């Protein structure tokens, strides 16, 4: 199948985001998908891109919001308003209130009250659903096993998602003991607005650098990221001879869940020739063990690359992508390219496009960020 996947630039400084467009099929019968829309500004840019590059009458078959963070969802409002869309895929954060009232610390929540409380904290998702209703775009939830064009959803499944919502940073305090009993407690990323959340943000800043060798990986196991990130829709694309893995902001848990689902579906997740580095290259989202599952084991230094990796990282961000993470992908035969202010296009069987500049490929870094 002929296809192209384009990772659009989003944000600058320390403000990141994801925005991906996909076109696939044959001349005269191409279909288009959009996976996340980044910021409002990048949403407008994607609309312009679709109209000028794909054609003014292009219909978008599927729009996917991987998770409710604004740096992934905001730009989709512009896309839904300005482009004809056949289907919207997103998880209904408050739509499962009746099933999760018992998962919160406060046992007095009613389904109606909980839904109203959560809905108030996700205005962008409210906007997306309102625009979809106004334009008569049907909405579906991208749970594991669902097919979206050439993609299969590998994570999350519905039951896992229900147990993640109480752990979101904006939802009320969860019943930690119950979540632990059910083996779905992630470790507690701080709720937004708390002192712990502020201190976590400060701790992300690089304070020192340490040497790293090819033979001695310093990336650690046990990284913890926010529950919203672990709820990210992980997509495995099958374009015939070429396979693609899109990870959004998935963390170690979501990546492991994706591997388990892939095995159950008979999908070889390590066959992907293009993989998205999760969460802008954060080291909280990957670990050696899960990278071994997805990419395979470490190769000898200088070995021929097996696949490509792409990271959506903003221009002039001093923290992302983490060099430790770039090294980890390179070790496993997946040299990383980065958007960082530019459009990155991966294509098979599609015509060349004038003006496209190859993205910079990161080499091995002999000094990486120290853990605090």
Secondary structure, DSSP 8 states (H G I E B T S, - for coil): -EEEEEE----BTT----EEEEEEE-TT--EEEEEEE-SHHHHHHHHHHIIIII-TT-EEEEEE--SS-HHHHTHHHHHHHHSEEEEEE---TTTTHHHHGGGBS-TT--HHHHHHHHHHT-HHHHHHHHHHHHTT-EEE---TT-EETTEEEEE--HHHHHHHHTTSSSS--B-HHHHHHTT--------TTSHHHHHHHHHTS---EEE-BTTB----S-----HHHHT--EEEEE-SS-EEEE-TT--HHHHHHHHHHHHHTT--GGG-SEEE-GGGG-TTS--HHHHHHHH-S---TT----EEEEE---BT-SSSS-HHHHHHHHHTTEEEEE-TTS-EEEEES----TT-----B----SEEE---
